[in-house]
């Protein structure tokens, strides 16, 4: 039986088990724990049921089509109060929810990217999140750039528009991105291949730092980025948003509009996003062909009923990305292909020059949670088509063209709770087919198939939680024999990989203020197609690469421990982690070996593997002595070593210290939309490098931001202004791929933004 046949049968079974249950209307009230006064405008949601609402003037809310039984986490937020999370038992529901005043709200305390949605204190995984407000207030070039300020998170960049996530020193296929509950499948193996995600479609982004193979299998060895869309509004409501941003450095202009609604459980959403930029500027001048264009469209249609929910998400993402590849004259000015110096008008043109990439990503994902009495079945079925074209000599005929199709499914069946134990069993799988549709070949055509099954259990006491789980994975990848220009280039191969992984986690609340988290476990990652069989060079890498079909999977043995301390005016966290990886795969140049390719003399790299260790720390300290002042500090550091050679591992980010002082004049009026902030971004010297890397000096950037909110005919409008690299510092990030051809990072960049939230009955 083929994978597609199994895929179709599973979807049919999903709908056949959509059992009807007794219709229930649930109402509750949110009040101040001290004064017992109602709190109007509080946001109430049950993430696992995808339902939300806002309290009325009496602090009351109502949910329609809720189940007659089952236990689900409810989350209640109100500015100036500590976010409340607690399990709600629909067979014996509570009606009053008491919120405690707090200067520091526990921001986004619900974790949804684990097996069970839970309060962050009771989840052993190290999780941080970026909220919608943060995404709006600090404009960024893409989604990865938006989250790169989280401690332990950084990015590999190629110019202004291409970013790859790095979590605790691990990147590429070691970091998994989830969108619409589905693993994003593109060409994650490439240096200059970014993430095809509309950043404005994210309502919240969870970053799971550390191995997550137990739930997600291969490719989650380093961590997970979980992009979450907005929960549908309350029954009868329509809401949306319009936003627009402009940046002076590269003329980046972006606009996005969204509208979503709920009519008796029929939910829908539509979004459109457009973005474009020309060449970015540095203290040494503009860098030609670093502009980009982006068009993204997405929509959702589904049902929220007493039996659960089922939502179909559709998206289309297209982007053009310039790749800088031009020589300089004696004065350091860039020359075009005819030897002429680029004019100012050419540098500010939004048209792509050769070489450039055209990337298209299409996706359909069906997400459901079917309630079956005390149990429920969560599922995700998806299809993705990633098309990547690289144009070098012509704007019509691509030099490289990868066409990747992926079918995938993920099932989680939640068993009845017994004696405090929550249990889930799950299965996931994917079938991939990749074909070359251009004359030049970098990787062969290939087919891949993987399956995984797991079990996970969690026990909660009053002050402690304990979780454990195990998983089995099987992965097969088959390369296809191919010729290039009439000569054999790739041979047939077929590799099979399997693995058993496990994990243990423990949390303990010593007091209401002090919390401990710890994890131990194993994880793995199967080699990707480029590591196994690539041969050649393409734009953005500046090296010739040769794969190794004999590579083995990477095996990780990891542990981390963290302490968190929170009061009404202070929040602090300290995390230590250690990761030992056997068969770590990386690129190595032996004896300065070179090769002549495409008329250029290029360094020659081979994929090899050795044992390695990575360890480090993340620390945060937030002070909020009064309503007006918010002082946030963070530090992250990763040290990575090749056990065999004794050399540091390549592409490890430098240690980073961030200090931000934010003043919020409107805080006393339950508003965080009026603010002014100044930030120091300190990057330490990175002198622990592999042989082919260069040291990176320390640097400090100053960033400022301000925002306000006002009403125009009862319509709220938010305006923000930010300036990154305020003093136009000349610098290069250690993980910039353009560093090795002498290209600096962006200079001063001033951004203006308008955000208009819409709310209709």
N, C-alpha and C positions, 0 to 999 in steps of 0.2 A: 504494500500500500504506500503511495507516494505521500510526501509531506503535505502537498496541497490538498489531497483527499482527506487526510487527518484534520487539517486546518478547517475544511468545510464542515466536517462532521462535528467538531468541537463547537463551532458557532451555532449549528442547529441544536445541539444539546443544550447550549446556554439558554436559548429561548424556550426550549421545552420544559425547563425547570423553573420558569418564572411563575411561581405559585402565588395565588392571591391570598391576602390575609385581611383581617378585620381592619376597616378604615378607622384611623384615630386622628383627632385634632388635639395637638398638645399646646398648652399655653403656660407661660411662666412670667415672672416679674423680677426685675433687677433693681436692687435697692442698696443704698449706702449702709455698710455694716455698723457704723456709729450712729448716724442720725436717723436711720430707717426711712429716709426720704427716697422717692423713686429717682432713677437715673435715666432720663430720656435721651435717645440717640445712641445708646450702647449697641455695639455690633455683636450679634449672637450667631454662632454657626455650629453645625455638626459636620465636620469634614468628611467622615466616612459615608454620610448619606447625601453629601453635596447639597445641603440646604442651609439657608442663612436668612437673617432678618434684622431689623432695627427696632429697638423699643420705642413705644409712643410716649406721649407726654406723661403718662402714668407709669412709665417704666415697664410696660407690658409688651410681650411679643407672642405671636401665634405661629405654629408650624402646621400646615395641612399635610395629609397623606403620610403621616408617620406610622411606624409599625406598632403592633400591639405588644410586642415583646422584643427583647434584645438589649444589650448594653453597648452604648456608644459614647465617645468622648464629646462633651460640649465645651465650647470655648467662648468666653465673654470678654470683650475689650471695651475699655472706656478711658479716655485720656485723663491722666491724673490719678488713676487707680491701678492696682496690681491686676494683671490679667488673670482671670479665673479659668481653670480647667478642672473638670471632674467627670467621672463616669455617670452617665444618665441611664438608669434602668427603666425602660418603657413599661415594664409590667408593674412597677411601683415608683412612678416618677415623682420627683420633688417639684415644687412650684415656685419657690422663692430662692433667689441667688443673691448672696451678700458679697459686695465688692469692698475691698479694703483700700483706703487712700494710700498713695505711694508717689513720691517724687520720681522714682525710677520705675517705669512699667517694665515687667519682664517681657521684652519684645519677642513676639512670635514664639511662644513657648511650646506650641504643639509641633511635634515631629511626625510627618506623614510618610517619609521615605523609608521607614523601617517596616517590619512585619505588622506591628500594631501601632496605630496612631496613639501618641501618648504625650504627657507632659515631659518637657525636656529633662526635668530633674529625675524622672523615672526611666529615661532612655540612656543606656550605657554608651551609645555612640557619640563621638564628638561632632556636634552639629552647630553650624552657624547659619544665619539667614539674612537675606537682603530683602527689605520690604518695598512695597510700591512707592511709598514716600521717598525712600532713599534712591530708588531708580529715577524718580521724577526730579528730585532736587539736585542730583549730580549727573548731568548729561554725560554720556560716554559713547565711544565709537561703536561698541558692540556688546553683546551680553557678557562675554568673558572679561572685558575691560571693566564692566560694571561691578563684578564681584571680586576683582583683584585686590581690593583693600581689606578683605577678610584675612585675619592672621592665618598663615599657613597656605594661602592661595596666591599664586602669581600667574604669569602668562608668558608664553613664547610668542613673540610678535614678528611679523614680516610687513613692515610699513604701517600705515595708519588704519587699515581695515581688516587685517588678518590676525587673529589671536587664538592660541590654543591654551587650555587650562593646565595649570601645574598645581598639584596638591602634595605638599610635603615632599617635594623634589621629584615626583612621578608625574608623567604626562603621556601624551600620545594614546595608544590603546590601553594604557593602565588607568585611565580616568574615564568613567562612563557618564554620559549625559542622558538624562531622562526628560522627554517632552511628551505631554499627553499620556503619561504612564508608560511610554515606549522608549526603549533604548534607541538613541539617534544613530543611524547607520549611514555614514558617508565614507570619506577616505581619511579616517583619523590618523593613519600611519604617516601622512606627509607633513614635512616641516611647514610648508606654506598652505596647508589645508585647514581652514577654520571650521567653526561650528555653524551650520545652516539653521539658525534660529532667530525669529523676530524678537528682539529684546523687549519691545513694547507689549508683547503678548503675555509677559510674565506678571502675575499679580504678586508673586513671592518666589524667591529662589532659595532652596535649602542646599547647603554644602555639607556633605558627609565626609569628614576627614578621616581617612583610614580605610583599610580593606573592607569590602562589602561583598565578597564572593559568595557568602552564604545565601544571600537573597538574589544576587544578580549574576552569579557565575563568573566566567572569564571576562576580562576587561574592567573589572571593578577592583582590581588589586590595590590601586592607589586611592580611590575614593569615588564619590558619586555627586554629580550636580543635578539636582531635581528641580526642573522648571515647572511651577504650578500656575495654572490659569485661575481666573476668578471663579468663585463658587456662584452659581446662579442666584439671582435676587429672590426676594420673597414673592409668593404667589400674588399676581396682579401688578407687580412692579416692572418698570422698564428703567434701566440705568445704562450709562455709557460714559465716554470720555473723549475729549479731543485734546491733542497736545501737539506742540510744535517747538522745535529747537533750531538754533542757528549758532555756529561756531566760527570765530573770526580766523583762526589759524589756517584752516583748509576749506573755508566756506561750506562746512558741513551743514546741510539743510535737511531736516527730517520732520515728517508729519505722520501722525497716526490717529485714526478714529475708530471707535468701537461702540457697539450698541448690543445690549443683551436684555432678555426679558423672560418672564415666567407667566404663563396663562394656564391656570389649573393643572400645573405639573408638566405642561409642554414648555420646555426650555429651549432657548435659541441664543446664538451669539454670532456676530459678524465683525471682522476687523480688516482694515486696510492700512498698510504702512508704506511710505516712500522715503528714501534717503539717498543723498548724493553728496560727493565731496570732490574737490580738486586736489592738486599736489600739496602736501603739508609743508609748513615752513619750519626751519631751524635757525639758530643764530648764524649759521653759515649760508643760509639761502634755502630756497625751495628744492624739494627732491622730486624730479619729474616722474610721472606715472605712478604716483602713490595715491591717486584718487580711487573712488569706488562708487558704485550705484547699487541700490537694493530696492526690490519690490517684493512685498509679502502680503498674502491674502490668506485669511483663515476663517473658519466658521464652525459652528456647533449646532446640532439639533438633537433633542433627546427627550426622555420622559423621566420625571420624578414622581413615583407613585408609592403606594403603601407596600408594594413588593420590592422596593428598592429603586434603582435608577439604571438607565442605559443611555449613553451619550455617544453620538458619532461625531468625531472631529475630523475636519478636512483642512489641509493647508497646502499652499504653494509658495515657494521661496525662490527668488532669483536674484543673483548678484553678479556684477562685473567687478573684477579686482585687478588693478594695475600692478605690475611687477617691475620695480626699478632695475634697469640693466643697461646703464649708459656710462660711457667713459667721460673723463674730465680733461679740460685743456690745462695748460701750464699754470693758469690763474685759478685753477680749482673749479671752473665753471663746467656744468654738464653740457655735453654736445649731443645733438640728435644723430640719426643714422647717416646723415649727409655731412656731418662734421661741423654743423652750424650750432652756435650757442643758443640754448632755448630762450625765447623771448618771454616777457612777463605775461603776455596774453596766452602764449602756449602753456605756460605753467599753471594758469588759472582756468584753462579749458576743462570742461567736465567730460570730454570725450576720451575714451581709453586709447592709449598708444600701445603698440606692440612692444613687448609681450604682455598679455593679460589673460586672466582666467574668466570663464563664464561658468557659473555653477547654478544648477537648478535642482531643487529638492521638492518632491511631491509626496504627500503622506495622507493616509486614511487610517484612523484609529477608532476602534469601538471599545469603549470602557463601560463596564457594568458592575453592579453590586446587587446580586439577587438574594433577598432575605428568605430564609427557609426556617421559620420558627426561631429556635435559639441558635441556629447556625446561619452562615451566609457564604456565598461564593462570589469572589471578586475575579474579574477577568479582563484581559486586554488582548485584542486581536488587531494586528496592524499590517499594512502594506506600505513600503517606502520605495521610491525610485530616485536615486541620486545620479545626476548626470554632470560630469565635470569635463569641461573642454578647456584646453590650453592653446592659445593662439600665439605663434612665434613669428611666422613669416607672412601670414595672411589673416585677414579678418573674416574670411569666408570658410576656409578649410582648416579645421583645428589640427595642430600637430599631435596632440594627445587627446583622447576622448575615452573616459571611463564611464560605463553605463552599469550601475549596480542596482539590482532589484532584491528586496528583502521581504519575506513573509515571516511574521513572528507571532507567538502567543505567550501569554503568561496567565496562569491560573493559581488562585489561592483559596483553599477551602478552610474556613474557620470552624473548628469543632466546638461543641458546647463547653463552657467553662466548668471545671470540676475541682473543688477544694482549693480555689484560688488560682488554679493553673489555666492560663490561656494558651491554646494550641492551634497551630495551623500547619497544613501540609500543602505543598505546591509543586507545580511542574511548569517548565518553560521550554521553548524551543524556537529555532529560527532556521530558515532555508535561504541561502543567498546564491545569486548567479551574477557574475561580473563579466562583461564583455568589452573588448577594445573595439572602437569604431573609427580609429584613425590609423595612419600608416606607421607612425612611430610607436614603439612598444617600450614600456618601462616595467610593467608587470604582466604576466600572462593572463589569458582568460582563466577563470576558476569558478568552481562550485564549492559551497561550504554548507555543512549541516551540523547543528548542535542541539542537544537535548540536556535537560537537567531536572532533577527532582530533589526536594528538600523537605525537612521537617524542622519546626521551630516551636519552642515552648517558653512561656514567661510566667513567673510566679511573683506576686506582689504581696508584701506584708505592709504594715503601717508605715515603716520607715525605710524598708529595703525592697529591692527588686532583684531577681536573678533570672537570667535567660540563657538558653543554650540551644544549639541546633547543629544539624549535619546536612551535607549536600553531596550528591554525586553528579558529575558532568561528563558528557562525551562530546567530542568535537572532531569532525572530519573535514579536511580541506583537500581538494583535488585540483592540481594545476593541469592545464591543457597544452599539448605541444603546439608551438607556433613558429612561423617564419617571419623575418623582417627583411624586406627588399630582396626576397628570393633566397635568403640564407637562413638556416636553422638558428633560432635564438633560444627558445625555451623547450625543455623536454617535459614529457608527462611525469607527474609525481602524485602520490596519494599518501597523506599523513593522517594518522589517527591519534588522538590524545584523549586521555580520561583522567579523572581526578576525584578524590574524596576530600572534602574540606569540612572543617568544624569551627565552632566559635563558642566562647563563654563570655558572659557579661554580668557585671554586678554594680548596683548603685546603692548608696546608703546616705540618708539624711541624718547627720549627727544632731543638727538642730534645724529650726526653720530657716536658718541663715547659711549653714555650712553643709555642702553636699559633695559626695565622693562618687566618681565614676571610674570603672576599670574594664578592660577587655583583654582577652587572650584568644588567639585563633590562628588558623591557617587559611591561605588563599592561593589562587593560581591564575596564570594567564597563558593561553596558548599562543604560539608565534603567529603573527599576521602575515598576509600574503607578501608584503614588501620585504619583511625580514627573511622569509623563506626563499624568495625567487626573484627579487628585483634585479635589474641590470640596466644601468644607464644613468643619465642625468636629466633633470628638468629644472625649469626656472625657479629661482628662489632658494635652492639648496647649495649651489656653488660647489658641488662635489659629485664624483662618480661613485655609485653605490652598487655593491654586489651582494645578493642574498645568499643564504645558506640553507639548503633543504634539509640538512641534518640537525637543525636546531631542536632543542627539547623545550618543554613548557617551563615557565618560571614558577617556582614554589616559594611562597612567602610564609614566614613565621613571625607573627607580630604581637605586640602588646602595647597598651597605652594606659595611662592613669591620669586623672585630672581632679583638681579641687576647685569648687566654685563657692564663692562667698557673696551673699547679697543682703543688703539692708535697704532701708528706705532712701538712703542717700549715697550708698556706695555699692559697687558691684566689681568683683575681682575674680579672675580665673587663671589657673596655672595648669598646663598640660605637658606631659612628657610622653614621648613615643619612641619605640624601637622596632625596626623592620629588618629582618634578615631574609634576603632573597637569594635562593639557589638558582643557578642558570640564568642570571640576569643578562638580558640581550641588549647589545649596544653596538654602535658603529666604531670601528677602530682602523686607523691608518698605521700600517707597519712600515718602519724604516723610511718614512716620508715618501712613500710610493706615490707616483703620479701616472696619469694617462692622458693621451690626447684624444679629446672627444668634441665633436661639433666645432672643430677648428681651434679649440682652446686647450691649454695645459691645465688639467684639473687634478686635485688630490684624489687618490683612490682609496675608498673605504670598503671594508668588508664587515658583514654582520657576524659577530662572535658572541660568546657568552662566558661569564665567570660568576663566581659567588660575590655577593655585595651586601653591605649593611647601610642602612639609613637611620639616623636618629636625630632628635631635635626637641624643641620646645616651642610652645606658644603661650603668651601671657597677655592678659588684658586687665586694665584698671580704669573704671569709670567713676568719676566723682560728680555728684549732683547736690552740692550743699544747700542750694536754694532753688526755687522754681526757675529763676532766670538763667542760671549757669549750668552748663553741661561740659565736663572736661573728660575726654576719652583718650586712652592711651593703649597701644598694643605693640607687641614685639614678637617676631617669629624668626626662627633659626633652624636650618637643616644642615647636617653634616653627613656626607655620603662617601663611602670608601669601597674601592674594588679590592676584595680580599686577595685575589690572585696576583695582581700587579703592584698593589700598594698605592696606586694612584687614586686621586679623587674621581668620582663618577662625573661624566660631563653633564652639562645643562642643569646644574643645581643653582637655584636662586640665591642671591646674596641675603644676608641677614637684614631685616627691615624693622625700623622703629617708626611708629606713627604717633603724633600728638595732635589732638584737635581740641580747640576751645570753641564751644558754641554758645551763643547767647540767644535766648528764646523769650522775647518780650511778651508774647501772647500766651505763655504757659498758664498763667493764673486764670485765663478765660477758656480753659480747655481747648487750646489750640497749639499746634506745633508748626503752623504754617508761616509764622513770622520768626525769622531767625537770621543770625549772622555768624559765620564761622571762619576760623583761620586754622590751617593745618600745616604742620611740618612733616614732610615725608623724607625720612632719613634712610638711605641705602648704604650699608657698610661696604667696605672694600671686599671684593671677592678674589682672593688669591689662591684658593684651593680649586685648581682647574686641571682638566685632562691635558694631554700633550698638544692637541690640536687647537685648544682654546687659548684665549688671551685674558690676562688679568683685567679686572674692571675696577676703576677707582671709586672711592666713596663719593657720594654727592647728597645734597639736600635740596628739596624742592619746597616752595611755599605755594600753597593753594588757598584761595579764599572763596566763600560762597555766601549768598544772601537771598532771602526770599520773603514774600509777603502774600497776603490773601485779602481780597476785597470783593464786595458784592456789587453787581451791576444789574439793576432791575431784578433783584432777588436771585440772580445767578452768580454763584461763586466763581471767581477767577483767581488762579494762583500764578504768580510770576516769580521766576528765579533767575539769578545771575551768578555765574561762577567764573573764576580765573584760575586755571591750572598752570603751574610753572610761571608764577607771577613775574619773576625777575628774569625770565628768558634765559635760564641756565642751559649751557651747552653740556649735554651728557648723553650717554648711551646706557640702556639697561643691559645687564649681563646676558639676558635671554633674548635679546634682539638678534634676529638672523641677519639684519643689515649691518650690524656692528662690524662684521668681517670684511665689508667692502667700504668701510669708512663713512658710513651714513649715520648721522645723529638721530636721536629721538626728537619728537615735536618740541618746539619752543613754546613761548607764551600762547595760551589758547583761552580766549574769553568766550563764554557761551551764554546765550539768552534763551529762556524757555517760558512757555505759557502752557498751563494745564487747566482744562475746564472739565470738572466732573458734572455729569448729567444725571438727574434723577426725576423720573416721571411716574405717575400712577397709571 
